[in-house]
Amino acid sequence: MGCSPEVDKSEIHCYPKDKSEVVDHNLFRVAGTGMFSGKVNEDMSEEGYVYRQVLRTGRRQVIYEPGKEMICYACPQRDVCQEEIEISMPLRLGTRIIGVIGVVGSTREQKERILGDEALYMDFLEQIAVFIATKAREHTELEGKNALLGTLDCTIDHIDQGIMLLGSDYVVTTANISAKNQLELEGLEGSRVSVEPTGDHLNHLNEYKLRVQEQEFYVMGHMYDLPNPSKRYAALLIFESSRNLQKKYYEMTSTVHTLDCDSIIGSSPQTLKMKEEILKVAQSSSTVLITGESGTGKEMVATAIWNASERRNGRFVAINCAAIPEALLESELFGYVKGAFTGADPNGCIGKFELANHGVIFLDEIGDMPLYLQAKLLRVLQERKIIRIGSNQVIPVDVRILAATNKDLREMMREKRFREDLYYRLNVIPMEIAPLRERKEDIQELALYFAERYGRLFKKHFWKITDSVMERLRLYRWEGNVRELENVMEFMINMMGEDGVLDEDTLPAGLREASKGQAAGTETARRSGDSETPSGGKEADVEGPICPLKDLERREIQKALRLFGNTTKGKKEAAKRLGIGLATLYRKIEELEKEEEQNSQSENQPFSKRE
C-alpha cells in the first residue's frame, strides 16, 4: 500500500448501484464499494491509466464512452469493457495530489441517471473529495503530532535532569525516567506534589523542598509556569536532586586515593596492632582522632577506617584545614549560597559536610583550625546540622568525623589555642601512628614497594637493593617518615643504572652522610660494650641491683627536659633526642605525672604542668 493515509470506506457515499473506489498516489486501492469492496490494498498500477492521468494533471476525467475514447487506447480491456461511464476526481492536500476517487456506472440506467443530473453529481463528488482530503489532512497532522510527541517523550526520557509536568492542582501529569530514578519513586503520574522554594540558590539553580507520596526531597532546579494553563498542563519543574548534584560535584573535585586495611604495608608490631585497631574502630560511628608525625600516613589510616566500615558506600570527603586560608575555611566546610559575601562565587558552593552526608569527612590538620570555627564545628558535632553561609536553611547531616593532627592538642589547650570541649568531642577514639624510626621492621617492605612502584612508573627495570644500602635505610632517622622514604626511593630509582641495582651511589648525599654518622655511633656503642679488662679478657658479668626500665625511662626523660627545657620547642627536641614521637613523649609525661600525683607529687619536678 502507498504512503497516503487509510480512508474509512463508510465515508464514501455514492448511489446504491454505483461502484466507487479510492486510490492513493502510488495507485494502490485504499477503499472501495460494490465490486471493489473486496479488493482493497490491490496494486492498480497496470490498469489505472485514467487515474495516472488525473494524478499527473490534477484535473478530473469523465469518460462517457469507456473503451472507445482515446484515453482507453492502451487499456487491455478496451474491447471487452463492461463500463458505461467512469468519473475520476483528484484528491488534493494543499498543492499536492494525494490520490483519486473513481465512480463507475456499469449499466445504461446508471449512466443515464448520472447524466440526467451531471452537475449535481459532480458537485457531490467534489464534496466527497474535499471531505476525504480533510480527513487525510487531519490524519497526517495527527500522525505528525504523535511523531513529535513521541520524539519529545524519547528526548525527555534521555535527559539527565528530572522533569515533571504538573497540572493546576499540582498533580503530576507526566514525569521522565530521571525524575523517577532521582526520587526513587515509581508511579509518579497522578501523585499530588508540594513544591516549596527554600530561598537558597546554588549553581544558578533554585532549591526546592518537594513533598510527594509522603516523602520529602530537596532538589535544585527551576519551576516554569506554562502559557494557557489547564488542569493537566500548568507548570513544568526541571530539577536535579541535591544528592545527585553532590555526587557530580564530588566526582569532579575528589582527589582522594582510598586504601583498605590490606593495602597498609608493614609487619612491625606497631603496624599489625594498628591494623587490628582500624578493623575494630571501623565498626563504630564514633569520632576518631588520629595523631602522628607528618608523613606517617594519617589519611591512609582514615581511608582504611572508611573502607572497612558500613559507610564505605557513602563518600569519603577530605579537607586539609591548614591548606585553606582561614577566611575561606568556613565556606569550604559548610558551603554558601548566591550573594553570601563579597567575592563569593555567584553560583554558590556546596560544603564538604553536605558532600559527606551518609559518609565520612576527614578533617586533616585539625590543630590549624581557627578558634571561632572550632566553636561552629563543635555545634555541628553536637547537633548534626549545618547552615550554609548566607542561608537560614537548616540541613541535617549524617556524617562520621575522622580528624588528624601532627600537633600536640593538649599543649595547645593549655595555651588556649584549641578548645578543650572540642578536643574531648574529637578524641572519643584516639589512634596514634608510630613514627617510622620506631617501626624499623617496616622500612625494608616499604622501600621495596616504592622501588617497584617507581620502577614501573619510570619504565625502568628494578632488581634489588644492596644489603649495605638497606642497612643505611634502617639506620636513618626518617624525620619525614614514610613520605620522606617514598621521596628517597623515587630519587634512587631515577639515579639507578641499567643493572637495576640500588647501591650506595644512588643514595641522596644527605642520607649517605647522616647514615654514616649514625653507623659510627652504633659501632662505638657496640665496642664500648665489648671493652676488655686490664687482664686482657672481657668484663665479667657483675651481679648487682637492676634498675627498672620505668625508672630508667623516667631518668632519661627528666634529663632531656632539663637539657632542652619544658617548653613546646624543648619537648620537640627532647623527643627527637630520645628517639620517640612528640605525641609519645607527651603520653609518657602524662603517665609519669599521674604516677607522681599518687606518690605525693613534688612541685619542683620537671613534669609539673606549669610552664
Salt bridges, closest charged atoms under 4 A:
GLU21 OE1 - ARG29 NE 2.62
GLU42 OE1 - ARG29 NH1 3.16
GLU65 OE2 - LYS111 NZ 3.18
ASP79 OD1 - ARG78 NE 3.45
GLU84 OE1 - ARG108 NH2 3.44
GLU109 OE2 - ARG113 NH1 3.83
GLU126 OE2 - ARG60 NH1 3.79
GLU138 OE1 - LYS135 NZ 3.90
GLU143 OE2 - HIS139 NE2 3.34
GLU184 OE2 - ARG243 NH2 3.13
GLU189 OE2 - LYS180 NZ 3.27
GLU196 OE1 - ARG211 NH1 3.38
ASP200 OD2 - ARG388 NH1 2.78
GLU207 OE2 - ARG388 NH2 3.14
GLU216 OE1 - ARG211 NE 3.30
GLU240 OE1 - LYS248 NZ 2.81
GLU293 OE2 - ARG437 NH2 2.46
GLU330 OE2 - LYS376 NZ 2.32
GLU332 OE1 - LYS352 NZ 2.85
GLU354 OE2 - ARG388 NE 2.78
ASP368 OD1 - LYS407 NZ 2.90
ASP398 OD1 - ARG311 NH2 2.78
ASP398 OD2 - HIS358 ND1 3.55
GLU411 OE1 - ARG414 NH2 3.11
GLU411 OE1 - LYS571 NZ 3.68
GLU415 OE1 - ARG417 NH2 2.67
ASP421 OD2 - ARG419 NH2 2.76
GLU432 OE1 - ARG587 NE 3.49
ASP442 OD2 - ARG439 NH1 3.12
GLU471 OE1 - ARG474 NH1 3.28
GLU479 OE2 - ARG477 NE 2.88
GLU486 OE2 - ARG453 NH1 3.35
GLU504 OE2 - ARG472 NE 3.33
GLU523 OE2 - ARG526 NH2 2.29
GLU523 OE2 - ARG527 NE 3.02
ASP530 OD2 - ARG526 NH1 3.69
GLU553 OE1 - LYS550 NZ 3.99
GLU553 OE2 - LYS588 NZ 2.93
GLU556 OE2 - LYS559 NZ 3.40
GLU573 OE2 - ARG577 NE 3.03
GLU590 OE1 - ARG410 NE 3.49
GLU591 OE1 - LYS550 NZ 3.77
GLU591 OE2 - ARG587 NH1 3.45
GLU595 OE2 - ARG554 NH2 3.03
GLU596 OE2 - ARG554 NH1 2.99
GLU611 OE2 - LYS571 NZ 3.82
